[in-house]
Amino acid sequence: MTEPQNLTTADGIPVSDNQNSLTAGSRGPVLIQDFHLLEKLAHFNRERIPERVVHAKGAAAHGTFTVTNDITRYSKAKLFSEIGKKTEVLLRFSTVGGEKGSADAERDPRGFAIKFYTEEGNWDIVGNNTPIFFIRDPLKFPDFIHTQKRNPQTNCKDQNAKWDFWSLSPESLHQVTILFSDRGIPKTYRNMDGFGSHTFSLINAEGDRVWCKFHFKTLQGHQTLTEEESAKIKGEDPDHATHDLFEAIAKKDYPKWRMCIQVMTEEQAAKHPDNPFDLTKVWKHSEYPLIEVGILELNRNPENYFAEVEQAAFSPSAVVPGVSFSPDKMLQARIFSYPDAQRYRLGGNYQQLPVNQPKCPVMHYQRDGFMASGNNGGSVPNYEPNSAEGTPKENPAYAEPPSHLGDVTVDRYSHREGNDDYTQAGDLYRLMTPEQQERLAKNIVGSLSQAREDIQMRQLCHFFRADVSYGSRVAEGLGISIDPSIFSHNAQPVGNW
């Protein structure tokens, strides 16, 4: 028999009595020095975090994704690099409109959010069980979600609001048709498909880009509920789908989905009759057939719901090399709004929580904030560029190829190309009187003299390029001898200072 472990406070202090508060006499008042009591009460008051505004009610499980087909001609992402390769995943299912205590059997879209823990970072596909959505412009998203929530006066669900919005938003008709069809209420999370919904892009090792959509086809078969069946289940077991998922995995009846992609070239997109980046429309399978990629299997239940499900944070902004975005307006807005929501719910360091931590090394210059774990970057610089050895550097090998949107080319343009950073600084120096120039040099020397010599030499080059006299004055103040003849002559002063 194992020895019982000592109960401790969060500071690790052993607790002698967890049944009785510290009081002045048997009937006396509780003392404020009972730090164990105060810690328990204070933590209890802070146990709840803001629920997700949408997708609040959900369940999740861990599993693996296994590659079954070679798609390296489309994507250089390492998780697709060879047939048979396995990647750990977390898959969270949810209802969309209801709050955290709502029933699993509501007529509502279902969230289908996957986190792939790849060797190149976490990749999140944050989709639904439908290939489309109600709106195509993100400006309308808060309005739409308000119609799915409670009336601000009655605090009840409001059919007027739903149908008022839909009737004024004809782009919603495709999704409304799905929602009220036989597939509008999946029987369980295991018996429905999943979709990335948005158009994304895949980039191969040669830098070629194609547009794509992600599909996850259930291998358990589609099963749905009627309105009557749904009403009965909601009264008997509002958590029926949550129970079903957990119990199936506990019995080793592991649910599986076949991951597929649709692919569209940039040339095909330019000629497509509809906007291929419109979230209210699908790509016809007859024109863009499904290509199998692999099998996703869920095979491990969470040990703790709060730690592994409630704190799980998904965002379409999390992509890995070989997977990227598209001009889809809704996707572009979600790239901002999802991580913003997680920072509000969980804090600025939400990626450091164990369920969100990448399985690969993480090296960046983000520091501090609530709940910063580990050594917070240690003693290395918290800025970039820097000249310290061993600090992380950008790697141009991971640059995406430019994308062309009509006459506009989307790329990262160097802000230094075509810019002269020296002439105006030199003009300003030359407008100063000799006395002012001397004081300028003296002020700079007072600060720059405290920096390392290699930094001093690098900065002196900039002063010399602006004006040889400028550089010479600072160099002299620093006690550094430089032949000014190696620098070109400067222009004459212009204007007034």
C-alpha positions as CSV (number, residue, x, y, z in Angstrom):
1,M,0.0,0.0,0.0
2,T,1.4,3.4,-0.9
3,E,1.8,6.0,1.7
4,P,-0.8,8.9,1.5
5,Q,0.6,12.1,0.1
6,N,0.7,15.2,2.3
7,L,-2.0,17.8,1.5
8,T,-0.3,21.2,1.0
9,T,-1.2,24.8,0.1
10,A,-0.3,26.1,-3.4
11,D,3.0,27.3,-1.8
12,G,3.7,23.6,-0.9
13,I,3.2,24.1,2.8
14,P,1.8,21.0,4.6
15,V,-1.8,21.4,5.8
16,S,-2.5,19.9,9.3
17,D,-6.3,20.3,9.3
18,N,-8.5,20.7,6.2
19,Q,-11.8,20.3,8.2
20,N,-11.8,23.1,10.7
21,S,-11.1,26.8,10.4
22,L,-8.8,28.6,12.9
23,T,-11.0,30.4,15.5
24,A,-10.7,32.3,18.7
25,G,-12.3,29.7,20.9
26,S,-14.7,26.9,19.9
27,R,-17.5,29.5,19.2
28,G,-15.2,32.4,18.4
29,P,-14.7,34.3,15.1
30,V,-12.5,33.0,12.3
31,L,-9.0,34.5,12.4
32,I,-7.6,36.2,9.3
33,Q,-4.3,34.5,9.9
34,D,-5.9,31.2,8.7
35,F,-4.1,31.5,5.4
36,H,-5.2,28.1,4.2
37,L,-8.9,29.1,4.6
38,L,-8.2,32.4,2.8
39,E,-6.4,30.7,-0.1
40,K,-9.2,28.2,-0.6
41,L,-11.9,30.9,-0.6
42,A,-10.0,33.3,-2.8
43,H,-9.1,30.7,-5.3
44,F,-12.7,29.4,-5.3
45,N,-13.9,32.9,-6.2
46,R,-11.6,32.8,-9.3
47,E,-12.2,29.3,-10.6
48,R,-14.4,30.3,-13.4
49,I,-13.0,32.0,-16.5
50,P,-15.0,33.7,-19.2
51,E,-16.8,31.1,-21.4
52,R,-16.3,31.3,-25.1
53,V,-18.8,33.7,-26.7
54,V,-19.4,31.1,-29.4
55,H,-18.7,27.4,-29.1
56,A,-19.1,27.6,-25.4
57,K,-20.4,24.0,-24.8
58,G,-18.0,21.3,-26.0
59,A,-16.1,18.1,-25.6
60,A,-12.7,17.0,-26.7
61,A,-10.3,14.1,-27.0
62,H,-6.7,13.4,-27.9
63,G,-5.6,11.2,-30.8
64,T,-3.4,10.8,-33.8
65,F,-3.4,11.8,-37.5
66,T,-1.8,9.2,-39.8
67,V,-0.8,10.1,-43.4
68,T,-2.2,7.6,-45.9
69,N,-1.6,9.4,-49.2
70,D,1.3,11.5,-50.6
71,I,0.3,15.1,-51.1
72,T,3.9,16.5,-51.0
73,R,3.3,17.8,-54.5
74,Y,0.9,20.3,-52.9
75,S,2.4,21.0,-49.5
76,K,5.9,20.9,-47.9
77,A,4.4,20.7,-44.4
78,K,6.4,18.1,-42.5
79,L,3.4,16.4,-41.0
80,F,2.6,15.3,-44.6
81,S,6.2,14.3,-45.5
82,E,5.7,10.5,-45.7
83,I,3.0,7.9,-45.7
84,G,2.5,6.4,-42.3
85,K,3.8,9.5,-40.4
86,K,1.8,10.1,-37.2
87,T,1.1,13.5,-35.5
88,E,-0.6,14.0,-32.2
89,V,-3.9,15.9,-32.3
90,L,-6.6,17.3,-30.0
91,L,-10.1,17.5,-31.4
92,R,-12.8,19.7,-29.8
93,F,-16.4,19.4,-30.7
94,S,-19.0,22.0,-29.7
95,T,-22.4,23.5,-30.3
96,V,-22.1,27.1,-31.6
97,G,-24.9,29.4,-30.3
98,G,-25.6,28.2,-26.8
99,E,-23.9,28.9,-23.5
100,K,-21.8,26.4,-21.6
101,G,-24.8,24.7,-20.0
102,S,-26.8,24.3,-23.1
103,A,-27.9,20.9,-24.5
104,D,-25.8,18.8,-26.9
105,A,-28.9,18.0,-29.0
106,E,-29.8,21.6,-30.1
107,R,-30.4,22.3,-33.8
108,D,-27.2,24.2,-34.3
109,P,-24.0,23.9,-36.3
110,R,-21.3,21.9,-34.5
111,G,-17.7,23.2,-34.0
112,F,-14.9,20.9,-35.3
113,A,-11.6,22.3,-34.1
114,I,-8.4,20.3,-34.5
115,K,-4.9,21.1,-33.1
116,F,-2.1,19.2,-34.8
117,Y,1.0,19.2,-32.6
118,T,3.6,19.1,-35.4
119,E,7.4,19.3,-35.4
120,E,7.1,22.8,-37.0
121,G,4.6,24.2,-34.5
122,N,0.9,23.8,-33.8
123,W,-1.5,23.8,-36.7
124,D,-5.1,24.6,-35.9
125,I,-8.1,23.9,-38.2
126,V,-11.0,25.7,-36.6
127,G,-14.1,24.7,-38.6
128,N,-17.6,23.3,-38.3
129,N,-19.6,20.3,-39.3
130,T,-20.8,22.2,-42.4
131,P,-18.6,23.3,-45.4
132,I,-20.2,26.8,-45.4
133,F,-21.4,29.5,-43.0
134,F,-24.3,32.0,-42.7
135,I,-22.3,35.2,-43.7
136,R,-19.5,36.1,-46.0
137,D,-18.5,39.5,-44.5
138,P,-16.9,39.5,-41.0
139,L,-18.5,42.9,-40.2
140,K,-21.8,41.0,-39.7
141,F,-20.4,38.4,-37.4
142,P,-21.2,40.1,-34.1
143,D,-24.7,40.9,-35.4
144,F,-25.3,37.3,-36.4
145,I,-24.2,35.9,-33.1
146,H,-26.3,38.3,-31.2
147,T,-29.4,36.8,-32.9
148,Q,-28.4,33.4,-31.7
149,K,-28.0,34.5,-28.1
150,R,-30.6,35.7,-25.6
151,N,-33.0,38.7,-26.1
152,P,-31.5,41.7,-24.2
153,Q,-34.9,42.4,-22.5
154,T,-36.4,39.0,-21.9
155,N,-33.2,37.0,-21.6
156,C,-34.9,34.2,-23.7
157,K,-33.9,32.8,-27.1
158,D,-35.6,34.9,-29.8
159,Q,-36.9,33.4,-33.0
160,N,-37.8,36.8,-34.2
161,A,-34.1,37.9,-34.1
162,K,-32.9,34.8,-35.9
163,W,-35.4,35.0,-38.8
164,D,-35.3,38.8,-39.0
165,F,-31.5,38.6,-39.6
166,W,-31.7,35.7,-42.0
167,S,-34.5,37.2,-44.0
168,L,-32.4,40.4,-44.4
169,S,-29.3,38.4,-45.2
170,P,-30.0,36.2,-48.3
171,E,-26.4,34.9,-48.3
172,S,-27.5,32.8,-45.2
173,L,-30.0,30.7,-47.2
174,H,-27.5,27.9,-48.1
175,Q,-26.5,27.4,-44.4
176,V,-30.1,27.8,-43.2
177,T,-31.1,25.0,-45.6
178,I,-28.4,22.7,-44.1
179,L,-29.3,23.7,-40.6
180,F,-33.0,22.7,-41.0
181,S,-32.3,19.6,-43.1
182,D,-32.0,16.1,-41.8
183,R,-28.4,16.7,-40.9
184,G,-29.2,19.8,-38.8
185,I,-29.0,17.8,-35.5
186,P,-26.1,15.2,-35.5
187,K,-26.9,12.2,-33.2
188,T,-23.4,12.3,-31.7
189,Y,-20.1,14.1,-32.4
190,R,-18.9,10.8,-33.8
191,N,-21.6,10.7,-36.5
192,M,-20.8,13.9,-38.4
193,D,-18.3,15.3,-40.8
194,G,-15.9,18.1,-40.1
195,F,-14.7,20.9,-42.5
196,G,-12.1,23.6,-42.4
197,S,-14.9,25.5,-44.3
198,H,-12.7,28.4,-45.4
199,T,-10.4,28.3,-48.4
200,F,-6.8,27.9,-47.4
201,S,-3.6,27.5,-49.4
202,L,-1.0,24.9,-49.7
203,I,2.6,25.6,-50.7
204,N,5.1,23.0,-51.9
205,A,8.8,22.8,-51.7
206,E,9.2,24.6,-55.0
207,G,7.1,27.5,-53.8
208,D,4.0,26.7,-55.8
209,R,0.7,27.6,-54.3
210,V,-2.7,26.0,-54.7
211,W,-6.0,26.8,-52.9
212,C,-7.5,24.1,-50.9
213,K,-10.4,23.1,-48.6
214,F,-10.2,20.6,-45.8
215,H,-12.7,17.8,-45.2
216,F,-13.0,15.2,-42.5
217,K,-15.4,12.4,-43.4
218,T,-16.8,10.3,-40.5
219,L,-16.1,6.6,-40.7
220,Q,-18.8,5.9,-38.1
221,G,-21.6,6.8,-40.6
222,H,-24.0,9.7,-40.5
223,Q,-26.7,9.6,-37.9
224,T,-29.0,12.4,-37.0
225,L,-31.9,13.3,-34.7
226,T,-35.4,14.4,-35.6
227,E,-37.0,17.4,-33.7
228,E,-39.0,14.9,-31.6
229,E,-35.9,12.8,-30.7
230,S,-33.9,15.9,-29.9
231,A,-36.6,17.3,-27.6
232,K,-36.7,13.9,-25.7
233,I,-32.9,13.7,-25.4
234,K,-32.6,17.3,-24.2
235,G,-34.9,16.5,-21.3
236,E,-33.3,13.2,-20.4
237,D,-29.6,13.8,-20.9
238,P,-28.5,17.3,-22.1
239,D,-24.9,16.1,-22.2
240,H,-25.6,13.0,-24.3
241,A,-23.0,13.7,-27.0
242,T,-20.4,14.5,-24.4
243,H,-21.1,11.2,-22.7
244,D,-21.1,9.3,-25.9
245,L,-17.7,10.5,-27.0
246,F,-16.1,9.8,-23.6
247,E,-17.6,6.4,-23.2
248,A,-16.8,5.3,-26.8
249,I,-13.1,6.1,-26.3
250,A,-13.1,4.5,-22.8
251,K,-14.4,1.3,-24.4
252,K,-11.6,1.6,-27.1
253,D,-14.2,2.1,-29.8
254,Y,-12.0,4.8,-31.2
255,P,-13.8,7.2,-33.6
256,K,-12.1,7.9,-36.9
257,W,-12.4,10.4,-39.8
258,R,-10.9,10.4,-43.3
259,M,-9.1,13.7,-43.9
260,C,-9.3,14.9,-47.5
261,I,-8.6,18.0,-49.5
262,Q,-10.0,19.7,-52.5
263,V,-7.4,21.5,-54.6
264,M,-7.9,24.5,-57.0
265,T,-5.1,26.2,-58.9
266,E,-4.7,29.9,-59.0
267,E,-5.6,29.8,-62.7
268,Q,-8.8,27.9,-62.0
269,A,-9.7,30.3,-59.2
270,A,-9.3,33.3,-61.6
271,K,-11.9,31.6,-63.9
272,H,-14.2,30.2,-61.3
273,P,-17.8,31.4,-61.8
274,D,-18.3,32.1,-58.1
275,N,-15.8,33.8,-55.7
276,P,-13.8,30.7,-54.6
277,F,-13.1,32.5,-51.3
278,D,-16.8,33.0,-50.4
279,L,-17.6,31.1,-47.2
280,T,-21.3,30.8,-48.2
281,K,-20.4,28.6,-51.2
282,V,-18.9,25.1,-51.8
283,W,-16.6,23.8,-54.5
284,K,-18.4,21.1,-56.4
285,H,-16.9,17.7,-55.9
286,S,-17.5,16.9,-59.5
287,E,-15.1,19.6,-60.5
288,Y,-12.7,19.5,-57.5
289,P,-12.8,15.9,-56.3
290,L,-11.7,14.9,-52.8
291,I,-8.1,13.7,-52.4
292,E,-7.4,11.5,-49.4
293,V,-4.7,12.7,-47.0
294,G,-4.9,10.5,-43.9
295,I,-6.9,9.1,-41.0
296,L,-7.6,11.0,-37.8
297,E,-8.3,8.8,-34.8
298,L,-9.4,9.8,-31.3
299,N,-8.0,7.4,-28.8
300,R,-7.4,9.1,-25.4
301,N,-9.8,11.0,-23.2
302,P,-8.7,14.1,-21.2
303,E,-7.7,13.5,-17.6
304,N,-9.0,16.9,-16.6
305,Y,-11.7,18.8,-18.5
306,F,-10.7,22.3,-17.4
307,A,-7.0,21.8,-18.2
308,E,-7.3,20.0,-21.5
309,V,-10.6,21.2,-22.9
310,E,-11.8,24.5,-21.3
311,Q,-8.2,25.9,-21.6
312,A,-7.7,24.5,-25.1
313,A,-7.2,27.5,-27.5
314,F,-7.7,27.2,-31.2
315,S,-7.1,29.8,-33.9
316,P,-6.9,29.8,-37.7
317,S,-3.8,32.0,-37.3
318,A,-1.9,28.9,-36.3
319,V,-0.5,27.5,-39.5
320,V,2.7,25.7,-40.3
321,P,5.1,26.0,-43.2
322,G,3.4,24.6,-46.2
323,V,-0.1,25.7,-45.1
324,S,-1.3,29.3,-45.4
325,F,-4.3,31.6,-45.8
326,S,-6.5,32.9,-48.6
327,P,-8.3,36.2,-49.4
328,D,-11.4,34.8,-47.6
329,K,-12.8,37.8,-45.8
330,M,-14.2,35.8,-42.9
331,L,-10.9,33.9,-42.5
332,Q,-8.9,37.1,-42.5
333,A,-11.0,38.5,-39.6
334,R,-10.8,35.2,-37.7
335,I,-7.0,35.3,-37.9
336,F,-7.3,38.3,-35.6
337,S,-10.4,37.6,-33.6
338,Y,-9.7,34.1,-32.4
339,P,-6.3,34.7,-30.7
340,D,-7.7,38.0,-29.4
341,A,-10.5,36.0,-27.7
342,Q,-8.0,33.5,-26.2
343,R,-5.9,36.3,-24.8
344,Y,-9.0,37.7,-23.1
345,R,-10.2,34.4,-21.8
346,L,-6.9,32.8,-20.8
347,G,-4.3,35.6,-20.8
348,G,-1.5,36.8,-23.0
349,N,0.6,33.7,-22.4
350,Y,-2.2,31.2,-23.3
351,Q,0.2,29.3,-25.6
352,Q,2.3,28.3,-22.5
353,L,-0.6,26.3,-21.0
354,P,0.3,22.6,-21.4
355,V,-2.6,21.8,-23.7
356,N,-1.6,24.6,-26.0
357,Q,2.2,24.2,-25.8
358,P,3.8,23.1,-29.1
359,K,5.8,19.9,-29.0
360,C,8.7,21.6,-30.8
361,P,11.1,24.2,-29.5
362,V,9.6,27.7,-29.0
363,M,12.0,30.7,-29.4
364,H,10.7,34.2,-29.5
365,Y,11.1,37.6,-27.8
366,Q,7.7,37.8,-26.0
367,R,8.2,38.4,-22.3
368,D,6.3,38.9,-19.1
369,G,2.5,39.2,-18.7
370,F,0.2,37.2,-16.5
371,M,1.2,33.6,-15.9
372,A,4.5,33.6,-17.8
373,S,5.9,30.2,-17.0
374,G,9.4,28.8,-17.2
375,N,12.4,31.1,-17.1
376,N,10.6,33.8,-19.1
377,G,13.4,33.9,-21.7
378,G,16.2,34.0,-19.1
379,S,19.0,36.5,-19.5
380,V,19.0,36.8,-23.3
381,P,17.8,40.0,-25.0
382,N,14.1,40.6,-25.3
383,Y,14.4,42.5,-28.6
384,E,15.3,41.9,-32.2
385,P,17.4,42.6,-34.2
386,N,20.3,42.1,-31.7
387,S,23.9,41.2,-31.9
388,A,23.9,38.6,-29.1
389,E,25.2,35.1,-30.0
390,G,22.7,32.2,-29.9
391,T,19.5,34.2,-30.1
392,P,16.8,33.2,-32.5
393,K,16.9,34.7,-36.0
394,E,14.5,34.9,-38.8
395,N,14.9,32.3,-41.5
396,P,14.2,33.4,-45.1
397,A,13.9,29.8,-46.1
398,Y,10.4,29.8,-44.6
399,A,9.2,32.8,-46.7
400,E,6.0,32.2,-48.5
401,P,5.9,33.0,-52.3
402,P,4.1,36.3,-53.2
403,S,0.4,35.9,-53.9
404,H,-1.3,37.9,-56.7
405,L,-4.7,39.4,-56.1
406,G,-5.7,41.1,-59.4
407,D,-3.1,43.8,-60.0
408,V,-1.8,43.7,-56.5
409,T,1.0,41.5,-55.3
410,V,0.9,40.5,-51.6
411,D,4.4,40.1,-50.2
412,R,6.7,41.4,-47.4
413,Y,8.4,44.4,-48.9
414,S,11.6,45.7,-47.4
415,H,11.0,49.1,-45.9
416,R,14.7,49.9,-46.4
417,E,14.8,49.4,-50.2
418,G,14.7,52.7,-52.0
419,N,15.0,54.7,-48.8
420,D,17.9,57.1,-47.9
421,D,18.3,57.1,-44.2
422,Y,21.3,59.4,-44.1
423,T,20.7,62.6,-46.1
424,Q,18.1,64.3,-43.9
425,A,19.9,63.4,-40.7
426,G,23.1,65.0,-42.3
427,D,21.1,68.0,-43.5
428,L,19.9,68.6,-39.9
429,Y,23.4,68.3,-38.6
430,R,24.7,70.8,-41.2
431,L,22.0,73.3,-40.2
432,M,23.4,73.4,-36.7
433,T,25.9,75.9,-35.5
434,P,29.4,74.6,-34.6
435,E,28.4,74.9,-30.9
436,Q,25.2,73.0,-31.4
437,Q,27.1,70.3,-33.3
438,E,29.6,70.0,-30.5
439,R,26.9,69.6,-27.9
440,L,25.1,67.0,-30.0
441,A,28.3,65.0,-30.3
442,K,29.0,65.3,-26.6
443,N,25.5,64.1,-25.7
444,I,25.8,61.1,-27.9
445,V,29.3,60.3,-26.6
446,G,28.0,60.4,-23.0
447,S,25.5,57.6,-23.9
448,L,27.3,55.6,-26.6
449,S,30.5,55.4,-24.6
450,Q,28.7,53.0,-22.2
451,A,28.0,50.5,-25.1
452,R,30.3,47.8,-26.3
453,E,33.0,48.7,-28.8
454,D,31.6,46.6,-31.6
455,I,28.3,48.5,-31.2
456,Q,30.1,51.8,-31.1
457,M,31.8,51.0,-34.4
458,R,28.6,50.0,-36.1
459,Q,26.8,53.2,-35.0
460,L,29.8,55.4,-36.1
461,C,29.3,54.1,-39.6
462,H,25.9,55.6,-39.6
463,F,27.1,59.0,-38.3
464,F,29.8,59.1,-41.0
465,R,27.4,58.3,-43.7
466,A,25.2,61.2,-42.7
467,D,28.1,63.6,-42.4
468,V,31.9,63.1,-42.1
469,S,32.2,65.8,-39.6
470,Y,29.3,64.3,-37.6
471,G,31.1,61.0,-37.5
472,S,34.5,62.5,-36.8
473,R,33.2,64.5,-33.8
474,V,31.6,61.4,-32.2
475,A,34.6,59.2,-32.9
476,E,37.0,61.8,-31.4
477,G,34.8,61.9,-28.3
478,L,34.9,58.2,-28.0
479,G,38.7,58.1,-28.5
480,I,38.4,56.1,-31.7
481,S,40.7,57.0,-34.6
482,I,39.0,56.7,-38.0
483,D,40.3,58.1,-41.3
484,P,37.4,60.3,-42.6
485,S,38.7,60.2,-46.2
486,I,37.2,56.8,-46.7
487,F,33.7,58.4,-46.6
488,S,32.3,60.5,-49.5
489,H,31.9,64.3,-49.2
490,N,28.5,65.5,-48.0
491,A,25.9,67.8,-49.4
492,Q,25.6,71.4,-48.4
493,P,23.0,72.4,-45.7
494,V,19.5,73.3,-46.9
495,G,16.6,75.2,-45.1
496,N,16.6,76.4,-41.5
497,W,16.8,74.7,-38.2
